């Protein structure tokens, strides 16, 4: 799957955005880091889904949204809107509800 995704991405860049190859070469270390962490994340998803019910894994994975907003707040200094806080509260409540009722 990783190989297929890589081939499709390379083809897309070669056909539509050839200048991106130069930018990737200029930023090779961050690009490699992002690539390895993406692969590790996918391996984690597949491993978790093989060990636990996929619905529970996917629902717990929704907390990624909250982590992403926290990183944008702490690292990039972006402000979190009231709608985003409400969304985080709903996601958190739904994850807790699922985990407490499925055990």
N, CA, C and O atoms as CSV, one atom per row, in Angstrom:
chain,resi,resn,atom,element,x,y,z
A,1,UNK,N,N,0.822,-1.184,0.000
A,1,UNK,CA,C,0.000,0.000,0.000
A,1,UNK,C,C,0.875,1.261,0.000
A,1,UNK,O,O,0.598,2.222,-0.717
A,2,UNK,N,N,1.938,1.239,0.819
A,2,UNK,CA,C,2.817,2.413,0.867
A,2,UNK,C,C,3.472,2.647,-0.490
A,2,UNK,O,O,3.609,3.784,-0.941
A,3,UNK,N,N,3.875,1.546,-1.136
A,3,UNK,CA,C,4.508,1.665,-2.450
A,3,UNK,C,C,3.529,2.244,-3.467
A,3,UNK,O,O,3.903,3.094,-4.275
A,4,UNK,N,N,2.281,1.788,-3.433
A,4,UNK,CA,C,1.276,2.283,-4.358
A,4,UNK,C,C,1.001,3.769,-4.128
A,4,UNK,O,O,0.898,4.537,-5.084
A,5,UNK,N,N,0.883,4.169,-2.878
A,5,UNK,CA,C,0.679,5.588,-2.562
A,5,UNK,C,C,1.863,6.420,-3.052
A,5,UNK,O,O,1.682,7.505,-3.604
A,6,UNK,N,N,3.053,5.911,-2.848
A,6,UNK,CA,C,4.246,6.642,-3.268
A,6,UNK,C,C,4.292,6.804,-4.783
A,6,UNK,O,O,4.620,7.876,-5.290
A,7,UNK,N,N,3.962,5.736,-5.500
A,7,UNK,CA,C,3.959,5.804,-6.967
A,7,UNK,C,C,2.937,6.819,-7.447
A,7,UNK,O,O,3.238,7.637,-8.316
A,8,UNK,N,N,1.726,6.778,-6.890
A,8,UNK,CA,C,0.697,7.736,-7.296
A,8,UNK,C,C,1.122,9.179,-6.992
A,8,UNK,O,O,0.925,10.073,-7.815
A,9,UNK,N,N,1.694,9.396,-5.827
A,9,UNK,CA,C,2.150,10.749,-5.473
A,9,UNK,C,C,3.256,11.220,-6.407
A,9,UNK,O,O,3.240,12.362,-6.867
A,10,UNK,N,N,4.207,10.354,-6.685
A,10,UNK,CA,C,5.299,10.720,-7.599
A,10,UNK,C,C,4.774,11.022,-8.993
A,10,UNK,O,O,5.211,11.983,-9.627
A,11,UNK,N,N,3.841,10.208,-9.474
A,11,UNK,CA,C,3.254,10.468,-10.788
A,11,UNK,C,C,2.511,11.802,-10.816
A,11,UNK,O,O,2.632,12.576,-11.766
A,12,UNK,N,N,1.748,12.052,-9.769
A,12,UNK,CA,C,1.002,13.313,-9.701
A,12,UNK,C,C,1.956,14.512,-9.722
A,12,UNK,O,O,1.740,15.481,-10.449
A,13,UNK,N,N,2.991,14.426,-8.926
A,13,UNK,CA,C,3.962,15.531,-8.886
A,13,UNK,C,C,4.643,15.679,-10.241
A,13,UNK,O,O,4.819,16.796,-10.726
A,14,UNK,N,N,5.025,14.571,-10.850
A,14,UNK,CA,C,5.713,14.628,-12.142
A,14,UNK,C,C,4.823,15.222,-13.228
A,14,UNK,O,O,5.307,15.925,-14.115
A,15,UNK,N,N,3.524,14.940,-13.159
A,15,UNK,CA,C,2.613,15.418,-14.204
A,15,UNK,C,C,2.118,16.836,-13.930
A,15,UNK,O,O,2.102,17.679,-14.827
A,16,UNK,N,N,1.716,17.092,-12.691
A,16,UNK,CA,C,1.036,18.353,-12.379
A,16,UNK,C,C,1.896,19.421,-11.708
A,16,UNK,O,O,1.674,20.611,-11.927
A,17,UNK,N,N,2.871,19.018,-10.895
A,17,UNK,CA,C,3.609,19.993,-10.085
A,17,UNK,C,C,5.100,19.677,-10.071
A,17,UNK,O,O,5.687,19.453,-9.012
A,18,UNK,N,N,5.691,19.660,-11.227
A,18,UNK,CA,C,7.088,19.259,-11.373
A,18,UNK,C,C,8.040,20.088,-10.505
A,18,UNK,O,O,9.067,19.577,-10.058
A,19,UNK,N,N,7.713,21.353,-10.263
A,19,UNK,CA,C,8.591,22.217,-9.454
A,19,UNK,C,C,8.690,21.752,-7.998
A,19,UNK,O,O,9.592,22.174,-7.274
A,20,UNK,N,N,7.775,20.890,-7.568
A,20,UNK,CA,C,7.805,20.397,-6.192
A,20,UNK,C,C,9.026,19.514,-5.920
A,20,UNK,O,O,9.486,19.423,-4.782
A,21,UNK,N,N,9.548,18.864,-6.963
A,21,UNK,CA,C,10.742,18.036,-6.776
A,21,UNK,C,C,11.916,18.878,-6.278
A,21,UNK,O,O,12.695,18.429,-5.437
A,22,UNK,N,N,12.038,20.094,-6.797
A,22,UNK,CA,C,13.112,20.997,-6.361
A,22,UNK,C,C,12.908,21.394,-4.894
A,22,UNK,O,O,13.862,21.429,-4.117
A,23,UNK,N,N,11.676,21.687,-4.530
A,23,UNK,CA,C,11.382,22.064,-3.147
A,23,UNK,C,C,11.620,20.895,-2.191
A,23,UNK,O,O,12.111,21.090,-1.079
A,24,UNK,N,N,11.272,19.684,-2.624
A,24,UNK,CA,C,11.522,18.506,-1.792
A,24,UNK,C,C,13.020,18.329,-1.588
A,24,UNK,O,O,13.470,18.050,-0.476
A,25,UNK,N,N,13.792,18.490,-2.660
A,25,UNK,CA,C,15.250,18.340,-2.560
A,25,UNK,C,C,15.853,19.384,-1.625
A,25,UNK,O,O,16.798,19.093,-0.891
A,26,UNK,N,N,15.310,20.591,-1.652
A,26,UNK,CA,C,15.810,21.657,-0.778
A,26,UNK,C,C,15.454,21.403,0.688
A,26,UNK,O,O,16.138,21.891,1.588
A,27,UNK,N,N,14.407,20.657,0.923
A,27,UNK,CA,C,13.927,20.386,2.284
A,27,UNK,C,C,13.914,18.890,2.559
A,27,UNK,O,O,12.939,18.365,3.099
A,28,UNK,N,N,14.971,18.212,2.198
A,28,UNK,CA,C,14.992,16.756,2.245
A,28,UNK,C,C,14.835,16.203,3.666
A,28,UNK,O,O,14.124,15.216,3.856
A,29,UNK,N,N,15.472,16.802,4.654
A,29,UNK,CA,C,15.374,16.273,6.020
A,29,UNK,C,C,13.948,16.338,6.571
A,29,UNK,O,O,13.453,15.335,7.085
A,30,UNK,N,N,13.272,17.490,6.479
A,30,UNK,CA,C,11.873,17.494,6.935
A,30,UNK,C,C,10.991,16.556,6.112
A,30,UNK,O,O,10.071,15.940,6.651
A,31,UNK,N,N,11.266,16.443,4.810
A,31,UNK,CA,C,10.464,15.556,3.963
A,31,UNK,C,C,10.640,14.095,4.379
A,31,UNK,O,O,9.669,13.339,4.423
A,32,UNK,N,N,11.871,13.700,4.683
A,32,UNK,CA,C,12.121,12.322,5.129
A,32,UNK,C,C,11.468,12.085,6.487
A,32,UNK,O,O,10.881,11.026,6.713
A,33,UNK,N,N,11.561,13.053,7.388
A,33,UNK,CA,C,10.929,12.922,8.707
A,33,UNK,C,C,9.424,12.739,8.564
A,33,UNK,O,O,8.836,11.859,9.194
A,34,UNK,N,N,8.804,13.571,7.737
A,34,UNK,CA,C,7.361,13.474,7.529
A,34,UNK,C,C,7.005,12.128,6.905
A,34,UNK,O,O,6.006,11.513,7.277
A,35,UNK,N,N,7.815,11.675,5.964
A,35,UNK,CA,C,7.570,10.375,5.338
A,35,UNK,C,C,7.632,9.244,6.338
A,35,UNK,O,O,6.741,8.394,6.367
A,36,UNK,N,N,8.670,9.216,7.162
A,36,UNK,CA,C,8.803,8.142,8.146
A,36,UNK,C,C,7.695,8.184,9.200
A,36,UNK,O,O,7.165,7.142,9.585
A,37,UNK,N,N,7.348,9.371,9.659
A,37,UNK,CA,C,6.277,9.448,10.657
A,37,UNK,C,C,4.927,9.079,10.054
A,37,UNK,O,O,4.075,8.524,10.748
A,38,UNK,N,N,4.719,9.374,8.785
A,38,UNK,CA,C,3.476,8.971,8.122
A,38,UNK,C,C,3.386,7.454,8.011
A,38,UNK,O,O,2.333,6.866,8.256
A,39,UNK,N,N,4.497,6.828,7.641
A,39,UNK,CA,C,4.522,5.368,7.558
A,39,UNK,C,C,4.285,4.758,8.939
A,39,UNK,O,O,3.524,3.801,9.077
A,40,UNK,N,N,4.932,5.311,9.949
A,40,UNK,CA,C,4.754,4.801,11.315
A,40,UNK,C,C,3.303,4.943,11.762
A,40,UNK,O,O,2.761,4.050,12.415
A,41,UNK,N,N,2.675,6.059,11.412
A,41,UNK,CA,C,1.270,6.252,11.760
A,41,UNK,C,C,0.367,5.234,11.085
A,41,UNK,O,O,-0.548,4.697,11.709
A,42,UNK,N,N,0.622,4.971,9.814
A,42,UNK,CA,C,-0.182,3.977,9.094
A,42,UNK,C,C,0.020,2.581,9.666
A,42,UNK,O,O,-0.938,1.822,9.812
A,43,UNK,N,N,1.251,2.246,9.987
A,43,UNK,CA,C,1.520,0.943,10.600
A,43,UNK,C,C,0.792,0.838,11.940
A,43,UNK,O,O,0.245,-0.212,12.278
A,44,UNK,N,N,0.790,1.937,12.698
A,44,UNK,CA,C,0.071,1.949,13.972
A,44,UNK,C,C,-1.418,1.722,13.783
A,44,UNK,O,O,-2.028,0.959,14.532
A,45,UNK,N,N,-2.017,2.382,12.780
A,45,UNK,CA,C,-3.439,2.191,12.503
A,45,UNK,C,C,-3.739,0.740,12.165
A,45,UNK,O,O,-4.663,0.149,12.724
A,46,UNK,N,N,-2.965,0.163,11.256
A,46,UNK,CA,C,-3.223,-1.222,10.844
A,46,UNK,C,C,-3.014,-2.192,12.004
A,46,UNK,O,O,-3.767,-3.153,12.160
A,47,UNK,N,N,-2.006,-1.941,12.801
A,47,UNK,CA,C,-1.755,-2.805,13.953
A,47,UNK,C,C,-2.903,-2.712,14.949
A,47,UNK,O,O,-3.400,-3.729,15.433
A,48,UNK,N,N,-3.318,-1.496,15.250
A,48,UNK,CA,C,-4.409,-1.306,16.206
A,48,UNK,C,C,-5.695,-1.957,15.709
A,48,UNK,O,O,-6.425,-2.564,16.493
A,49,UNK,N,N,-5.976,-1.837,14.422
A,49,UNK,CA,C,-7.212,-2.414,13.887
A,49,UNK,C,C,-7.159,-3.937,13.831
A,49,UNK,O,O,-8.198,-4.596,13.832
A,50,UNK,N,N,-5.959,-4.493,13.783
A,50,UNK,CA,C,-5.874,-5.953,13.813
A,50,UNK,C,C,-5.970,-6.488,15.243
A,50,UNK,O,O,-6.286,-7.661,15.446
A,51,UNK,N,N,-5.699,-5.640,16.229
A,51,UNK,CA,C,-5.740,-6.069,17.625
A,51,UNK,C,C,-7.057,-5.733,18.324
A,51,UNK,O,O,-7.380,-6.329,19.351
A,52,UNK,N,N,-7.817,-4.785,17.776
A,52,UNK,CA,C,-9.034,-4.309,18.437
A,52,UNK,C,C,-10.103,-4.066,17.389
A,52,UNK,O,O,-9.799,-3.981,16.199
A,53,UNK,N,N,-11.332,-3.956,17.813
A,53,UNK,CA,C,-12.447,-3.648,16.936
A,53,UNK,C,C,-12.150,-2.349,16.183
A,53,UNK,O,O,-11.778,-1.344,16.788
A,54,UNK,N,N,-12.316,-2.379,14.869
A,54,UNK,CA,C,-11.980,-1.215,14.040
A,54,UNK,C,C,-12.794,0.021,14.412
A,54,UNK,O,O,-12.285,1.139,14.328
A,55,UNK,N,N,-14.042,-0.161,14.818
A,55,UNK,CA,C,-14.884,0.982,15.201
A,55,UNK,C,C,-14.313,1.702,16.415
A,55,UNK,O,O,-14.346,2.931,16.484
A,56,UNK,N,N,-13.798,0.954,17.358
A,56,UNK,CA,C,-13.216,1.570,18.557
A,56,UNK,C,C,-11.923,2.302,18.203
A,56,UNK,O,O,-11.680,3.412,18.677
A,57,UNK,N,N,-11.103,1.677,17.374
A,57,UNK,CA,C,-9.839,2.304,16.967
A,57,UNK,C,C,-10.116,3.598,16.214
A,57,UNK,O,O,-9.487,4.621,16.486
A,58,UNK,N,N,-11.047,3.561,15.275
A,58,UNK,CA,C,-11.367,4.752,14.484
A,58,UNK,C,C,-11.942,5.859,15.362
A,58,UNK,O,O,-11.607,7.031,15.191
A,59,UNK,N,N,-12.797,5.491,16.290
A,59,UNK,CA,C,-13.379,6.497,17.179
A,59,UNK,C,C,-12.316,7.121,18.065
A,59,UNK,O,O,-12.285,8.339,18.243
A,60,UNK,N,N,-11.454,6.298,18.616
A,60,UNK,CA,C,-10.374,6.835,19.438
A,60,UNK,C,C,-9.450,7.711,18.596
A,60,UNK,O,O,-8.899,8.697,19.086
A,61,UNK,N,N,-9.287,7.345,17.331
A,61,UNK,CA,C,-8.459,8.137,16.425
A,61,UNK,C,C,-9.008,9.535,16.181
A,61,UNK,O,O,-8.271,10.421,15.749
A,62,UNK,N,N,-10.293,9.744,16.450
A,62,UNK,CA,C,-10.880,11.070,16.275
A,62,UNK,C,C,-10.274,12.088,17.241
A,62,UNK,O,O,-10.376,13.296,17.027
A,63,UNK,N,N,-9.649,11.594,18.293
A,63,UNK,CA,C,-8.991,12.514,19.223
A,63,UNK,C,C,-7.790,13.193,18.571
A,63,UNK,O,O,-7.251,14.162,19.105
A,64,UNK,N,N,-7.374,12.680,17.416
A,64,UNK,CA,C,-6.286,13.304,16.653
A,64,UNK,C,C,-6.626,14.762,16.338
A,64,UNK,O,O,-5.745,15.622,16.312
A,65,UNK,N,N,-7.894,15.026,16.104
A,65,UNK,CA,C,-8.367,16.384,15.839
A,65,UNK,C,C,-8.013,17.318,17.000
A,65,UNK,O,O,-7.556,18.443,16.795
A,66,UNK,N,N,-8.232,16.833,18.205
A,66,UNK,CA,C,-7.928,17.658,19.378
A,66,UNK,C,C,-6.428,17.897,19.509
A,66,UNK,O,O,-6.000,19.006,19.831
A,67,UNK,N,N,-5.636,16.873,19.265
A,67,UNK,CA,C,-4.188,17.011,19.324
A,67,UNK,C,C,-3.687,17.982,18.259
A,67,UNK,O,O,-2.788,18.783,18.514
A,68,UNK,N,N,-4.266,17.909,17.079
A,68,UNK,CA,C,-3.876,18.810,15.993
A,68,UNK,C,C,-4.164,20.260,16.366
A,68,UNK,O,O,-3.326,21.135,16.148
A,69,UNK,N,N,-5.336,20.516,16.922
A,69,UNK,CA,C,-5.663,21.880,17.337
A,69,UNK,C,C,-4.743,22.362,18.452
A,69,UNK,O,O,-4.348,23.528,18.472
A,70,UNK,N,N,-4.405,21.477,19.372
A,70,UNK,CA,C,-3.500,21.839,20.451
A,70,UNK,C,C,-2.116,22.211,19.903
A,70,UNK,O,O,-1.503,23.176,20.360
A,71,UNK,N,N,-1.633,21.448,18.933
A,71,UNK,CA,C,-0.334,21.748,18.322
A,71,UNK,C,C,-0.378,23.085,17.590
A,71,UNK,O,O,0.559,23.876,17.688
A,72,UNK,N,N,-1.467,23.343,16.853
A,72,UNK,CA,C,-1.546,24.618,16.139
A,72,UNK,C,C,-1.607,25.785,17.115
A,72,UNK,O,O,-1.111,26.872,16.817
A,73,UNK,N,N,-2.206,25.569,18.269
A,73,UNK,CA,C,-2.274,26.623,19.281
A,73,UNK,C,C,-0.911,26.852,19.928
A,73,UNK,O,O,-0.442,27.987,20.019
A,74,UNK,N,N,-0.276,25.762,20.378
A,74,UNK,CA,C,0.978,25.893,21.111
A,74,UNK,C,C,2.168,26.208,20.212
A,74,UNK,O,O,3.016,27.022,20.576
A,75,UNK,N,N,2.241,25.581,19.055
A,75,UNK,CA,C,3.423,25.712,18.204
A,75,UNK,C,C,3.307,26.877,17.223
A,75,UNK,O,O,4.254,27.642,17.039
A,76,UNK,N,N,2.133,27.003,16.594
A,76,UNK,CA,C,1.961,28.038,15.569
A,76,UNK,C,C,1.280,29.296,16.090
A,76,UNK,O,O,1.213,30.305,15.389
A,77,UNK,N,N,0.775,29.237,17.323
A,77,UNK,CA,C,0.144,30.414,17.915
A,77,UNK,C,C,-1.213,30.765,17.328
A,77,UNK,O,O,-1.662,31.904,17.456
A,78,UNK,N,N,-1.874,29.808,16.688
A,78,UNK,CA,C,-3.195,30.078,16.123
A,78,UNK,C,C,-4.243,30.062,17.225
A,78,UNK,O,O,-4.122,29.341,18.216
A,79,UNK,N,N,-5.262,30.865,17.030
A,79,UNK,CA,C,-6.340,30.921,18.005
A,79,UNK,C,C,-7.361,29.832,17.708
A,79,UNK,O,O,-7.618,29.514,16.547
A,80,UNK,N,N,-7.936,29.267,18.750
A,80,UNK,CA,C,-8.957,28.240,18.612
A,80,UNK,C,C,-10.318,28.903,18.771
A,80,UNK,O,O,-10.568,29.600,19.754
A,81,UNK,N,N,-11.199,28.678,17.791
A,81,UNK,CA,C,-12.513,29.327,17.811
A,81,UNK,C,C,-13.469,28.585,18.746
A,81,UNK,O,O,-13.209,27.459,19.170
A,82,UNK,N,N,-14.565,29.242,19.047
A,82,UNK,CA,C,-15.589,28.625,19.880
A,82,UNK,C,C,-16.160,27.365,19.243
A,82,UNK,O,O,-16.470,26.399,19.940
A,83,UNK,N,N,-16.300,27.375,17.928
A,83,UNK,CA,C,-16.800,26.189,17.224
A,83,UNK,C,C,-15.813,25.033,17.356
A,83,UNK,O,O,-16.219,23.877,17.482
A,84,UNK,N,N,-14.525,25.342,17.328
A,84,UNK,CA,C,-13.521,24.285,17.477
A,84,UNK,C,C,-13.534,23.715,18.894
A,84,UNK,O,O,-13.410,22.505,19.081
A,85,UNK,N,N,-13.683,24.584,19.883
A,85,UNK,CA,C,-13.827,24.088,21.263
A,85,UNK,C,C,-15.057,23.199,21.392
A,85,UNK,O,O,-15.005,22.148,22.029
A,86,UNK,N,N,-16.166,23.624,20.783
A,86,UNK,CA,C,-17.389,22.816,20.831
A,86,UNK,C,C,-17.169,21.475,20.135
A,86,UNK,O,O,-17.627,20.439,20.617
A,87,UNK,N,N,-16.475,21.495,19.009
A,87,UNK,CA,C,-16.174,20.255,18.301
A,87,UNK,C,C,-15.311,19.328,19.128
A,87,UNK,O,O,-15.542,18.119,19.154
A,88,UNK,N,N,-14.306,19.888,19.813
A,88,UNK,CA,C,-13.454,19.066,20.673
A,88,UNK,C,C,-14.261,18.457,21.813
A,88,UNK,O,O,-14.055,17.299,22.177
A,89,UNK,N,N,-15.173,19.234,22.371
A,89,UNK,CA,C,-15.995,18.720,23.470
A,89,UNK,C,C,-16.892,17.579,22.984
A,89,UNK,O,O,-17.043,16.572,23.676
A,90,UNK,N,N,-17.476,17.731,21.816
A,90,UNK,CA,C,-18.333,16.679,21.272
A,90,UNK,C,C,-17.538,15.421,20.941
A,90,UNK,O,O,-17.982,14.309,21.227
A,91,UNK,N,N,-16.372,15.596,20.345
A,91,UNK,CA,C,-15.524,14.431,20.032
A,91,UNK,C,C,-15.111,13.735,21.322
A,91,UNK,O,O,-15.194,12.511,21.424
A,92,UNK,N,N,-14.669,14.504,22.301
A,92,UNK,CA,C,-14.258,13.921,23.574
A,92,UNK,C,C,-15.396,13.178,24.256
A,92,UNK,O,O,-15.203,12.077,24.771
A,93,UNK,N,N,-16.574,13.775,24.260
A,93,UNK,CA,C,-17.736,13.121,24.879
A,93,UNK,C,C,-18.104,11.844,24.138
A,93,UNK,O,O,-18.433,10.835,24.762
A,94,UNK,N,N,-18.052,11.881,22.818
A,94,UNK,CA,C,-18.421,10.678,22.062
A,94,UNK,C,C,-17.405,9.556,22.262
A,94,UNK,O,O,-17.785,8.387,22.341
A,95,UNK,N,N,-16.137,9.892,22.345
A,95,UNK,CA,C,-15.113,8.869,22.593
A,95,UNK,C,C,-15.307,8.262,23.975
A,95,UNK,O,O,-15.258,7.041,24.126
A,96,UNK,N,N,-15.526,9.095,24.978
A,96,UNK,CA,C,-15.756,8.580,26.334
A,96,UNK,C,C,-17.013,7.709,26.387
A,96,UNK,O,O,-17.022,6.663,27.035
A,97,UNK,N,N,-18.067,8.147,25.706
A,97,UNK,CA,C,-19.298,7.374,25.670
A,97,UNK,C,C,-19.077,6.006,25.027
A,97,UNK,O,O,-19.535,4.988,25.546
A,98,UNK,N,N,-18.383,5.989,23.911
A,98,UNK,CA,C,-18.117,4.722,23.241
A,98,UNK,C,C,-17.252,3.801,24.090
A,98,UNK,O,O,-17.537,2.610,24.211
A,99,UNK,N,N,-16.206,4.350,24.671
A,99,UNK,CA,C,-15.294,3.514,25.439
A,99,UNK,C,C,-15.936,2.976,26.717
A,99,UNK,O,O,-15.631,1.860,27.138
A,100,UNK,N,N,-16.813,3.750,27.330
A,100,UNK,CA,C,-17.443,3.270,28.560
A,100,UNK,C,C,-18.568,2.285,28.284
A,100,UNK,O,O,-18.869,1.443,29.130
A,101,UNK,N,N,-19.196,2.375,27.112
A,101,UNK,CA,C,-20.301,1.461,26.807
A,101,UNK,C,C,-19.830,0.187,26.108
A,101,UNK,O,O,-20.553,-0.809,26.096
A,102,UNK,N,N,-18.634,0.203,25.528
A,102,UNK,CA,C,-18.179,-0.969,24.777
A,102,UNK,C,C,-17.331,-1.915,25.622
A,102,UNK,O,O,-16.995,-3.007,25.164
A,103,UNK,N,N,-16.984,-1.525,26.829
A,103,UNK,CA,C,-16.134,-2.367,27.658
A,103,UNK,C,C,-16.906,-3.408,28.375
A,103,UNK,O,O,-16.329,-4.201,29.119
